[in-house]
Amino acid sequence: MVLLYTMNVGTVDEGSVRDRFGALTTALRARSDVASVLSYADSADASLVSFDRRSTYVLLTLKSRDSSTQDEQARDIAKLAAVDGAKLRLGGPVPTRLETVRSIKSDIIRAEIITLPVLFVFLLLVFRSLVAACVPIVAGGLAILTGFIAIRLLAMFTEMSTYSVHAVTLVGLGLSADYGLLMVSRFREELAQGNSSHVSAIKTVETAGRTVIVSGLSVSAVSTAGFAFPHPFMHSMVSGMVAAVLMTTLVCITVVPALLAVLGTRINAMRVGLVRGGGRGHARWGWLAKAVMRRPIVFSIAAGALLALCASPAVHIELGQRDIRALPSSSQARIVHDQMVADFPQSGTGRVSVLVRSATQQASTDIIAQLGRVKNVSAVWVAAQAPGMMLLGVSVPGGLAAAELRRVVTDIRRLSPLAQGARLEVGGEPAEELDSFTAVRSRLVTAILVVAGAMLIMLTVAFGSIVVAIKAVLLNIASTSAAIGVLVWSFQDGNLADVLGFTTPGHIETLTIIMIILLVLGFATDYEIFMLSRVHERWLLTGDNTHSVAAGLQASGPVITAAALLLVAVSAGFTTASGIYQKMMAFGIGVSIVIDAAVVRALLLPATMRLLGELNWWRPFRTHHRYRASVVGVHSESADPDLPHGTWSREPCPSPQRSTHA
């Protein structure tokens, strides 16, 4: 812990002030839960006093390693650590963790207060019924609650980050809105066909429910790629995400159908006239479908150029480590950190610690000289010394980019062999960042293979075509690259700093961007399944690729647009978070959804499917039509006979049956 004191009047050098700090130091050392105390009152260490001599800090180490015990001890110490005539602020790992928990709780409450009314209005616009609009909201509440229960159970066996609560809320609320939209829309469609409430609920589960299951499993499978990285924080976040997705899926295929069956025709009760002409949306999508089918090359080039433009800032992406900027600038821990960097000598995040083992006096002198010649090293000093070892502090200029800090650590570790068998061990935040970056890079290929493999398997099984699966992976990569480019332009370059209210860090935090990529790929696969399910249904009934793509776009366009707007509304609410990394994740998800729904699903996907023609449905292995239809929720009594592997159906099915897919 860091106890930072700033005098109201005078300096810390006055005798009475030193006496008060001496009494404080004695009282802290007398506590059984304190391991060590370092104070200017009984030390001549000038680094503990600010340049203007008005501030000083006390370094305190707790004995316990249990986080909950540390939190309680920190609260007790804060009550007795006051010094007359000085303002106290708490910093360091323990107070930072406490403030992070408080910040996340307030962020979630604020986001829900903003998001839920907006979400409800969007649902009213879609359903034009108060009762129907309430169903996805109820599903969202249950999804979040069960997600919290899941991570509480996981916390009994492994350490869970407080940020996992944020992930559960964002993912649970967003997906429940999307899945609830599908289920309610399907149920109302079945009721309109003249089916009873019981039959409509069953058919909803058999069709839209299967789509929800495939989607939920796909998003979960893609998210598990995060386990490839050796970071407990990443494992905790991925566990929270997967728990949220699975719980949301479970709620939407069990509780929601039961609720729909109970409501029956009352699902359309309490109608509101917010929208006129329910068929206008389908007509507009029909016009777009015809336009894309007539000029697929033009739309492919235009959409590809737009994605390339959005992705271009990603070329200069700068990856860095999560730091104190995860907290708002008004928090005590953030203020302590910023004041120590600005006002105290030999302090700040740019400090590198070098432990020298088995060093003689001559070897130590040579090491200090070598460190002083390393590029971007501004100062080297002896921080502590013991028989056979010495701890050196190395300062670098403020404002260095993350890559330059990593290069300083690399240059220190590459110093020429030292005399007398001395060994160097490099630590500090820059060294931790380099090690984290290296670990991520070493596992990146594994994560990519997991993501690509999961998407290929799920889509191939769902639609029986390896071509469709490969194309989906490529389009999802293009969509994700565009979203990353916009994120770099907005946060790393700081172009939206004033709009979103943050101080640009000059980099994109490594683990945050990985989380965004996993979620974006999952949601992109989600919308891919929504649209391909409709296209695939028409293909199985007619065998006409162009007609199937146009009909699929016209049928799925309004649903995908509504689902995207709901998820963007949820993401927008979470951009009000006080911490920059929470803002970054919510903004990245929202932007990716807009790009994916408006550019990839509406233009690029149908255009490329039109260009590929019947090649879309080429199957390298035999798959029974009825099995593939059941996977994506297509019901048709006119099933094609089994096709030989390596072929596709060219003949339309006689007497196409009514579609019942979500």
N, C-alpha and C positions, 0 to 999 in steps of 0.2 A: 504494500500500500504506500501511497505517497500522500503525506499531509502537507499541503502547501499553505503557507501563512503569508499574508500581505499586511504590513503595518498601516494602521490608520494615520498615524503621525510618527515622524522620526524614522530611525533605521534600526536594524536588528543588532547593531554594534553597541547600543546603549547597555549599561550594566544591568539595569533593572529588567530589561527585555531578555538578556542572556540568562538571568536568574529564573525568569518565568519558564523559559524553554528548558532550562536544566531540571526544574521540578517536573515538567511534563515528561522529559526523557526518563527520569527515575520512575515515575508512576507507570509508564508504558512497559519498562523493563521488568517491573514487579509482577506484571500479569503472567499467569501460567500459560496462556495461549499465544504469547508472543515469543518468537524465536530470537529475533535480533532487532536492534534499533540503532540507526545512524542519524546523529543530529549535529548541527553546527555548534550547539551549546557546549559539547565536550569534545569537539573535533576542530582541527585547524584546516579542514578541507574547504578551500575557497569555492569549489564547484557547487557547494550547497547554498550559496548566497548569490542573489541576483546581481546584475551589473550596477543597478542603482542602490544596492544595499538595503532596499525596503522590503524584500521578500526572501524567504528561506523555506526549505522543505525538509521534512523528516521522513526517512525511509524506514519502513516497518515491515518485517517478515513474520507471517503467521506460521505456527507449527502445523496446523491441520492442513491436509491436502483434499479434504472433502469440500466440495463447492458450497453445499447448503450450510455446513458448519462455518465456513469462511464468511459467508454472507451475514450470518447472525453475529459473528464476532466483529465484523466491520461496523455493523450498526451500533454495537455496544461501545466500540472505541470512539466512534464519531461523537457520542454523547459526552465523553469525558475529555476529549482532546482540545477543547476550546482554550484559547489563550487570551487574556485580557488585552485589549488594544490592537488585536490582529483579527483579520478576516480569514476564516478557515475554508478551504476547498479540498475535497477528496479526489484522488486520482489513482492510477495504477490498475492492474488487472481486476481486482475484486470490485472496487466501485464501478469500473467500466461495465462489468457483467451485470451488476445491479441496475445500472441506468439503462443498459440495453434491454433488460427484461421489462422495465417500466415503459421504455420507449415503444417496444413492440406491442405491448398491451394497449397503450393509448392509440397507436397507429391503427391497430385492428378495429378498435371501437370507432375511430373516426372514419375509417374506410367503409365500415358496415353502415354507419349513419348516412354516409353519402351514397353508397352503392345501392342499398336495398330499395330506397324510393325510386331511383333512376331505373333500376332493374324492373321494378313493378310497373312503371310507366311503359317501358319497352314491351313487356309482356301484355299489357293492356292493348297496346297498338297492334300486336300480333294476333291475340285471341279475341279481342273485343268482348271479353267477359271477365268480370271480377273473380268469379269462382275459378275459371281456368287459369287465370294469371297467378292465383295463389298457390297452385299445386307445385310449380317449380321452386317457389320461395320456400315452401314447407320442405321439399326435398333437399334444398340447399342447407336449411337449418339442421336437418337430420344427418346429412352428409358431414357437415362440420363437426357436429357432436360426436358421431361415431368415429370420425377421424381423430379427434382429440382423445377418445378412449383408446384407440389403437396405439397412438404414440405414447400414451401413459403406460400401457402394457409393455411396449417396447423399451421404455425407460427403466423397467424393472430388470432388464437383461443387458442393456447397453446404454451408453451415454447419448442423450439426445440434445441437440442444440436448440436454444430458444428460438432460433430462426425457423425451425421446422414448424412451429405453430403458425407462423406467417405463411409458409408454403401450404399447409393444410387448409387454411382459410381461403387463400386465393384460388387454389386448384379446386377445392370442394365446391365453393360457390360458383365458380365459372363453369365447371363441368356439369354440375347439377342443373344449371340454367339451360345448357345445351341439350343434355339428355332429357330433361323434363319437357323441353320444347318438342323433341321428337315423339316422346310417348303420348303427350296430350294431343298433339296434332294428329297422330295416328288413330288414337281412340275416337276423336271427334269424326274423323273420316269414316271409321267403321260404323259409328252410330248413324251417320248420314246415309250409309248403304242399307239401312233398315235392320241391322243386327241388334240383338238384345244387349244389355249392359254386360252380362256375363260373357257372351260370345265375343263382344267387342274387346273386352279386357284380355281374353285368351289370344285373339288374333293380334292384338297390340304387342303382347309379349313374344309371340311367334315371329313377328316381323320386325317392328322397331326394337323390341327387346333384344333380338339377336344382333342387330346392328350396334346397339349399345354395348353388348358383351364383347363383340369383336373389337370395337373401338377402345373400350376400357382395357382389354388385354393388350392391345397394340400400344397404347400410351404407357402402360405399366412396363411392358417388355422393353420399350425404348428407354424408359427412365432408368432401368437397372444397369445401363451402361455406366452410370455414375459410380457403381461399386468397383469399377476397374481402377479407379484412382485411389491411392493410399492415403486418403485424408479422412479422419474421423468426422470432420464437419460435413464433408461431401456424403459420407455414408449416412449420417443423421438426416440430412436434407432429402436424400433419395428415399430413405425409409419413410419419411413423412409424406413425400409425394406419392409413392406407391400405395401407402395406406389410404391416403385421401382418394386416389383414383379408384381403388378397389372398393372402398366403403361407399363412394358415390355410385359406382356401378351396381353394387348390391342393393342400395336403397331404391334406385330407379327401376330395377327389375323385380322388386318384391313389394315394397311399401307403396310405390306410386301406382302399380296396377291394382293393388287392393283398394287403394283410395279411389281410383277411377271406377272400379266396379261398384263401390258403395254409392258414389255420386251419380253414376248413370247419366241420364239426360240432364241432370242438374249441373253438369259440367259447363253447360251453355247458359246457366242462369245469370241474372244481374248483368245483362248486356249493356254495353256503353257504345255510343255512336261516334267513336273517335276516328274511324276510318270508313270510307265509303268505297264500294266497288271492290269486293274481294278478289275478282279475277284480273284486275289491272296489273298486279305484280306478275302473274303468270304470262300475261300478254307481252309485257316488256321483256321478260326473259325469253319468250318465244321469238321476238324480233331479234334479240342479241344472238340467240342460237342460230337463226337463219343467216345472220350476217357473218358469224364466225365460220359456218359451214361453207359459205360462198367464197370467202377469202382467207383461208387458213394460213397461207404463207405470210400475208400482210400482218395478221394479228399475232402470229408467232414472232415475227421480227420486232414488231412494236413492243410486245410484252417482254421479250428478251432484252431489248435495249433499255427499257425502263428498269428491269431488275438489275442489269449491269450498272446503270447509273446509280441506283441506290446502294449497290454493293461496293462501289469504287472506294469510299472512305475506309473500308476494311483493310485495304492494302497497307495502310500505315497504322494499324492497330497496335497499341502499346499495352501489354499485359502487366499487371501489378498485383500487389497483395492487399487484402482487406486490412484496413487500419482504423484509427480512431474516428475517421470521417464517417464511419457507420452511424455515429451519434450526431444529433443536431448540434450546431455551433453554440447553442445556449446551454448545453449540459455541462455539469461541473467537471466531469472527467475530461471532456473535450477542452474546456477552458484551461484546466491544469496542464494538459499536454501542450497546448499552444503557447501558454505563458512560459513553460520550461524551455521550449524550443527557442523562443524569442529573447528571454531575459536571463537565461542561465548559461554559464560557460560549460563547454564540454557536455552538452545535453542535446537530445533530439532524436528523431527517427533515423537520421543519417549516421548515427554512431555505430561503428563496427568494433566488436570486442575480439582481441587476439590473445589467446592463452599460449604462452611459451613454456614448454616443458623441458627439463634437463638442460637448462641454460646456464652457462657461466656468465660472469660479468662482461667479458669481451663479446661473447655471442649475443648477449642482450643489446649491447651497444650497436653491433652490426645489424641486428634485426630492426632496431628503431631507425637506423639510417636507411635501410632498404625500404621500410614502410613509408618513410618520408618522400621517397622518390617515385612512389606509385602515383599514376595520373589521378587527379581529382581528390587526393588526400591533402587536407588543409592543416591537420595537426595530429601529433602522436604524443601520448603521455603515458606514464606508468600509473595505472589505476590502483593496483594492489600487488604485493610481493610476498612470497613465502619461500622457504628453503626448496630449491630445485624447480621453482616455477614462478612465472611473472605474468600478470594480467595487464595488457596494454589497451588503451582506448584510442581509437582512430576516428577522427572527425572528417566529414566531407562537406562541401559547400551545400547550403540549402537550395532547394529548387531543382536538384538533379532529377532527371527522368528515371523511371524504374529500371530501364535497361542499363543506364549508366551506373546506377548503384550496384546492379548485379555484376557489371563488368569490373567494378572496384574489388568486389569480393573475389571474383575469378582471378584477377591479377595478383591479389595477396596470396591466394592459395597456390599460385604458380611461381612464387618467389624461388630463386635458385637455392640449391641445397645449403643448409646452414652448418656452420662449423660446430665442432664439439658435440655432434649428435642431437642438437636441439630440434624440437618438433613444434609445428604451429597448428593450432586449432582455432578456426574462425567462427565467431558467433555474432549475435546481434540481429536486428530486424532485417537489414539487407541480406545477411547470410541465410536467414530463415526463408526470405522471399526467393532467393536463388535456389535453395534446396526444394522448395515447394514447386517452383516453376520447372525444375529439372524432373521432378517426380511426375508432374502432369504430362510433360512432353514424352517421357518414357512409356506412359500408359495410353497415350492418345490413339495409337494405331489399334490397340485392343478395344478401346471404347468405340471407335468408328466401326470396327468389324462387328461388334455386338449390335450396334444400332442398325447397320445395314442388313445384317443377318436377320434380326427380329422383324424388320419391315418386309424383307423379301419373303420370309416364311409366312407371315400373317397374310400378306396380300395374295401370295400365290395360292395358299390354301383357300382363301375366301373367294377368289375369282378364277382359279384354275389356269391363269396365264402368267408365265414368267416375264413376258414382254411388258404387261401392265405393271407388274411389280417393279421391274428395273426402271421403267419410266417414272414411276411414282417416287422412287428413291432419288433419281436425278432432279426431278422437279422440286422435291422437298429440300434438297441441298441448295438449289438456286434460290428458293424462297428464304431459307435460313440465312444465306450469305447476304441477301439484300437487307434483311432485318438487322444483321450485325453491322452492316455499313451505316445504316441510319442511327444505330446506337452509338457507334464511334463518333459520328458527326455531332450527335446531340450531347453526349456526356464527356467523352475524351476531349473533343475539340471545344466543348463548352458552349455550343451555339444555342442551347435551350436552358442555360443556367439561370437566366433571369425569369424565364417563363415558369420553370418547374421549381425554382427556389433552392438551388444547391451551389456549392463551390466546387468547380471542376477539379477532379483529382489528377487530371493529366494522363490517366490510364483507365483501362477496363479491368476490374478485378477478376482474376483468373477463374476462381471457383464460381463466381456469379455468372460469368459468360457461359461456363459449362452447363450450369443449371438452366439458363435461358435456352441454350441450344437443345437440351434434352426436352424441355417443355414444348418448345416451338416445333421440333420434329414430331413430338407426340400429337400436338393439336393439328399439325399439317396432315399427318396420317389419318387423324380423325375426320377431317373434311374430305380427304381423298376417298375414304370408305363411304361417306355420305353420298358423294356424287357417283362414284363408280358403281355403287349398289343399284342406283336407278338406271345407269347406262347398261349395266350387265343384265338387269331384268329385261329391258327392251331387246337386247341382243339375243337372249335366250328365246324370246317370243317371236322375233322377226328375222333374225340373221342378217339384218341390214345395218352395217356399222354407222353410216352417216345419219340415218334416221334415229338410231339408238343414242348416239352422242347428243344430237339436237334435242331429242325428247328427254334424255337424262338431265341435260343442262336446264331445260325449261322446268322440269319437275323439281329438281334439287336446288335450283338457284335461290328461290325465296326462302327455303328452309336454311340453307347455308348462310345466306345474308342475315337472316334473323339471329341464327346461332352466333355468328361472328359479332353482330352488334351487341348481343348480350354479354359475350366474353370481353369485348372491348370496354363496355360499360363497367364491368367488374375490375378490369385492369386499371382503368382511369381512376377509379376510386382509390386504388392502392398507390397511385402516384402521389397522393397527398401525404405519404409517410414522411416522417422527419429525417430518416437516415437516407443517404444517397444510394446505398446498395439496394435497399428495398424499392426506392424509386426506379432504379435502373432495371430491376427484374420486372416490375409491373409494366414499365414503359416498353421494354423489349418485347414482352408477350403481346401487348396491345398492338404495337407496330407490326409485328410478324403476322398477327391475325388479319389486319387490314390488307397487307401485301398479299397474303395467301388467298384470302377470299376474293379480293377485288381484281387481282392480276392473274394469279396462277389458276385458281379454280374456274374463274369466269371466262378467261381468255386463253391462257397458254395450254392448259390441260385439254380442253375440247379441240383446240386448233391442232395440237400434235396428234391427238387421237384420230382426227379427220385425215391428217396426212398419212398416218400409218395404215389406215384402212383395216382390212381384216387381219393384218399382221398383229393387231392388238391382242387378238384372242388365240394366238398360236400356243399350243400346249405340247411341251416335250414329253409328257407322260399322260397316261389314261386317267381321267377323272370322271366319275359318274355325275351326270348333270343334276340329278336330284340331290346328291350330296352337296354340290357346290351351291345349288339354290338354297338349301336349308341353312348353309353357313351364313349367308347374307340376308336371309329372311325373305326370299322370293318364293311365292307359291304359284305354280302353274300346272294345270292338269295335262298340258300338251308338252311333255318333256321330250327333248331331242333324244334319239338313241345314242348309245355310247359312240364316241368318235375315236378313230384310231389315233394313237399318239403321234405328235408331230403334224397334226392337221387342224383345220378349223371348220366350223359349219358355214356353208355357203348358201344353204337353202332356208328360206323362211319357214317358220313353223306354221302349220295350218291352223286357222281359227284361233288367233291369239286370245288368251284369257285375260280377264281383268287383273290389273296389277294390285297387289296388296303389300307392296314394300314400303318401308318407312322412308 
